């Protein structure tokens, strides 16, 4: 596109051509229009070879890139299936690390996290278009903490002897696919009645947050989700349909699986707790921080609540 002080716009180039077509010398016309003879000859040459389209601006991008990567570089994406990073692949292939990284980035393979570790295949990422379209549900088992603290407070040896009969807590979690808004509860089991009651309360939480309707619920293949009449009745009462992951494919349920890891890092293992009650009480504060204040990289650095339309208390 011509800049505002350009001597020749598309109209000026047409005028240049018209004057030269009358038989006047190109040098005289160039002097009248305040441009160089080289520039005038360039536009006349383009007009003669391309006609009217030749007088329009061309993109500054080069027509060809001489060295985008040699033919030997085609082996880099294949080698990436071995689940090695650019530094090691560069040594194996005899290429600079920067070149290997550029080629991997071109094929979307520049992060090992993009690959399924067992198979080396690229993981397909997806995100639903609207809140409530798909809710991920999962249960994470976590060892209870004895009064006085476990091994993180007392040390590995002393903590092991105290926790042997403590049992496990089952953390039930639901995560909205589009917004990443999360809801969790701690229970002593993962029976069908517990799962169904949790789903109803999770739906009430999402409704209070501004997600009016849950369309589908995605779970793994645990018995309460496959065979339970209580679970099916809860889905029917909410007007939702159930959907299950492929067996041994946790990537399908990846958003709640990733939330479980965040749950452990930033709540369960965030600091040493002196009792199970103390850790349980800290869950509510973690969930509020996660939903309202924690920066989420998949959401451009914004917290999940910012994706919920007209959410009450959105920035509190």
C-alpha positions in Angstrom: 0.0 0.0 0.0 1.4 3.4 -0.9 2.4 5.7 1.9 0.8 9.2 2.3 3.8 11.0 0.8 4.3 8.7 -2.2 4.9 10.3 -5.5 3.0 7.6 -7.3 -0.3 6.1 -6.3 -2.2 3.7 -8.5 -3.7 6.8 -10.2 -0.3 8.4 -10.7 1.0 5.2 -12.4 -1.9 5.2 -14.8 -1.2 8.9 -15.6 2.5 8.0 -16.2 1.5 5.3 -18.6 -1.0 7.5 -20.5 1.6 10.2 -21.0 4.2 7.8 -22.2 1.7 6.2 -24.6 1.3 9.6 -26.3 4.9 9.2 -27.5 6.6 11.5 -25.0 10.1 10.4 -23.7 10.0 8.5 -20.4 12.7 10.8 -18.9 10.6 13.9 -19.6 7.5 12.4 -18.0 9.5 11.2 -15.0 10.9 14.8 -14.5 7.4 16.3 -14.7 6.1 13.8 -12.1 9.0 14.2 -9.7 10.3 10.6 -9.9 13.4 9.0 -11.2 13.8 7.5 -14.6 14.5 4.1 -13.0 11.1 4.2 -11.2 9.3 5.4 -14.3 10.8 2.6 -16.5 9.9 0.0 -13.8 6.2 0.9 -13.9 6.2 1.1 -17.7 7.9 -2.3 -17.9 5.3 -3.8 -15.5 2.5 -2.3 -17.5 3.8 -3.7 -20.8 4.2 -7.2 -19.3 1.2 -7.5 -17.0 -1.2 -4.8 -18.2 -3.4 -3.0 -15.6 -2.7 -5.5 -12.8 1.0 -4.7 -13.0 0.3 -1.1 -11.8 -0.9 -2.4 -8.3 1.4 -2.8 -5.3 3.0 -6.1 -4.7 3.6 -7.7 -1.2 7.0 -7.3 0.2 7.2 -11.0 0.9 9.7 -12.8 -1.3 8.3 -15.1 -4.0 10.5 -17.9 -2.9 12.6 -18.7 0.2 15.9 -20.1 -1.0 16.9 -21.9 2.2 13.9 -23.0 4.3 15.6 -26.2 5.1 17.6 -28.7 3.2 16.1 -32.0 2.0 17.9 -33.8 4.8 15.9 -31.8 7.3 12.8 -33.9 6.5 14.3 -36.5 8.9 13.8 -34.2 11.9 10.0 -34.7 12.4 10.5 -38.4 12.1 13.3 -38.4 14.6 11.1 -36.3 16.9 9.0 -39.4 17.3 11.8 -40.8 19.5 10.7 -38.2 22.1 14.1 -36.3 22.2 14.5 -32.6 22.4 16.2 -30.3 19.9 19.6 -30.4 21.7 19.9 -34.2 21.5 18.4 -34.4 18.0 20.8 -31.8 16.7 23.8 -33.9 17.8 22.3 -37.1 16.3 21.4 -35.4 12.9 24.5 -33.1 12.8 22.3 -30.0 12.6 22.4 -26.8 14.7 20.0 -26.8 17.7 18.3 -23.6 16.4 17.7 -25.3 13.0 16.2 -28.4 14.6 14.0 -26.3 16.9 12.8 -24.2 13.9 11.9 -27.3 11.9 10.1 -28.9 14.8 8.1 -25.7 15.4 7.1 -25.7 11.8 5.5 -29.1 12.3 4.1 -28.3 15.7 6.5 -30.7 17.5 8.7 -28.2 19.3 7.4 -29.3 22.8 7.7 -32.8 24.1 4.4 -32.1 26.0 2.7 -32.0 22.6 3.4 -35.7 22.1 1.8 -38.8 23.6 4.8 -40.3 25.4 4.0 -44.0 24.8 3.3 -43.7 21.0 5.1 -40.5 20.0 2.0 -39.3 18.2 0.9 -35.6 18.4 -1.9 -35.1 20.9 -5.0 -33.6 19.4 -6.1 -30.6 21.5 -9.7 -29.4 21.5 -11.9 -26.9 23.3 -15.7 -26.6 23.3 -17.2 -23.4 22.0 -19.4 -22.4 24.9 -19.7 -22.8 28.7 -21.7 -25.9 29.8 -21.3 -27.7 26.5 -19.0 -30.3 28.1 -18.1 -30.9 31.7 -15.2 -33.2 32.7 -15.7 -35.2 35.9 -13.0 -37.3 37.7 -12.1 -38.7 41.1 -8.6 -38.4 42.6 -7.6 -40.5 45.6 -5.4 -38.9 48.2 -4.0 -40.4 51.4 -5.3 -38.9 54.6 -3.1 -37.0 57.0 -2.9 -38.2 60.6 -3.3 -35.7 63.4 0.1 -34.2 64.1 1.2 -34.4 60.5 2.5 -37.0 58.1 5.9 -37.6 56.6 6.3 -34.0 55.4 6.1 -32.8 59.0 7.7 -35.7 60.9 10.0 -37.2 58.3 9.7 -40.2 56.0 10.3 -43.0 58.6 8.0 -41.6 61.3 5.3 -40.6 58.9 5.1 -44.0 57.4 4.3 -45.7 60.7 1.5 -43.2 61.4 -0.3 -43.3 58.1 -0.7 -47.0 57.6 -4.4 -47.2 58.8 -5.5 -43.7 57.7 -7.1 -44.6 54.4 -7.9 -42.3 51.5 -9.9 -39.2 50.6 -11.7 -39.2 47.3 -11.6 -35.7 45.7 -14.4 -35.5 43.2 -13.8 -32.7 40.6 -15.8 -31.2 37.7 -14.2 -28.9 35.2 -16.0 -27.0 32.4 -14.3 -27.6 29.1 -14.6 -24.1 27.7 -14.1 -21.9 30.7 -11.9 -24.3 32.9 -14.2 -23.3 35.8 -13.7 -26.0 38.5 -15.6 -27.4 41.4 -14.4 -30.1 43.9 -15.6 -31.9 46.9 -13.9 -34.4 49.3 -15.6 -37.7 50.1 -14.7 -40.9 51.8 -15.7 -43.0 48.7 -16.6 -43.0 45.0 -19.7 -45.0 45.1 -22.6 -44.4 42.7 -24.8 -42.5 45.1 -21.8 -40.2 46.1 -21.0 -39.5 42.4 -24.6 -38.8 41.5 -25.0 -36.4 44.5 -21.7 -34.7 43.6 -22.9 -34.1 40.0 -26.1 -32.4 41.2 -24.2 -30.1 43.5 -21.6 -29.4 40.8 -24.4 -28.4 38.4 -25.8 -26.1 41.0 -22.4 -24.5 41.4 -22.1 -23.9 37.6 -25.6 -22.5 37.5 -24.7 -20.0 40.3 -21.6 -19.0 38.4 -23.6 -18.2 35.2 -23.5 -21.5 33.3 -27.2 -22.2 33.0 -27.3 -25.6 31.3 -24.9 -28.6 31.2 -25.2 -30.4 27.9 -22.8 -33.3 28.2 -20.7 -34.9 31.0 -17.4 -36.6 30.2 -16.1 -39.3 32.6 -13.8 -42.2 32.6 -15.0 -45.8 32.5 -15.4 -46.4 36.2 -18.3 -48.6 37.3 -20.5 -45.8 38.9 -20.4 -43.9 35.5 -21.1 -47.0 33.4 -23.6 -49.0 35.3 -25.1 -46.8 38.0 -28.8 -46.0 37.8 -28.3 -43.1 40.2 -25.7 -41.5 37.9 -28.0 -42.0 34.8 -30.9 -40.5 36.8 -28.8 -37.4 37.8 -27.9 -36.9 34.1 -31.5 -37.1 33.1 -32.6 -34.7 35.8 -30.1 -32.2 34.5 -31.0 -32.7 30.9 -27.5 -33.8 30.1 -26.0 -36.8 28.2 -23.1 -38.9 29.4 -20.0 -39.5 27.5 -17.0 -41.7 28.4 -13.4 -41.6 27.5 -11.7 -44.3 25.4 -10.2 -46.9 27.6 -6.6 -46.2 28.7 -6.8 -42.7 27.0 -6.7 -40.1 29.8 -5.8 -37.4 27.2 -9.5 -37.4 26.2 -10.4 -36.3 29.8 -7.3 -34.2 29.8 -8.7 -30.9 31.3 -9.8 -32.5 34.5 -6.6 -34.7 34.6 -4.6 -31.5 34.3 -6.7 -29.9 37.0 -5.9 -32.9 39.3 -2.2 -32.2 38.9 -2.7 -28.5 39.8 -4.9 -29.6 42.7 -2.0 -31.6 44.1 0.7 -29.0 43.4 -1.1 -26.0 44.7 -3.4 -27.4 47.4 -2.6 -30.9 48.6 1.2 -30.6 48.5 1.5 -26.8 48.6 2.6 -26.8 52.3 2.9 -29.3 55.2 -0.5 -29.9 56.9 -0.7 -31.0 60.5 -4.0 -32.8 60.1 -6.4 -34.0 57.5 -9.0 -31.4 58.7 -6.6 -28.6 58.1 -6.0 -29.7 54.5 -9.7 -30.2 53.9 -10.4 -26.7 55.1 -7.9 -25.2 52.7 -9.7 -26.6 49.6 -12.3 -23.8 49.4 -9.6 -21.1 49.3 -7.7 -22.9 46.6 -10.8 -23.3 44.5 -11.7 -19.6 44.8 -8.1 -18.6 43.8 -8.1 -21.0 40.9 -11.4 -19.8 39.5 -11.2 -16.1 40.2 -7.5 -15.1 40.4 -5.1 -17.7 39.1 -3.6 -17.0 35.7 -4.4 -19.8 33.2 -2.0 -20.2 30.3 -4.7 -21.8 28.1 -6.9 -18.7 28.6 -4.3 -16.2 27.6 -3.3 -15.6 31.3 -6.8 -14.9 32.5 -8.7 -16.8 35.3 -11.5 -19.1 34.3 -14.3 -16.9 35.6 -13.5 -14.3 32.9 -14.9 -16.7 30.3 -18.3 -17.0 31.9 -20.7 -14.5 30.6 -22.3 -12.2 33.2 -20.8 -14.2 36.1 -21.9 -12.8 39.5 -18.9 -11.6 41.5 -16.6 -12.1 38.5 -13.8 -10.0 39.8 -14.1 -10.5 43.6 
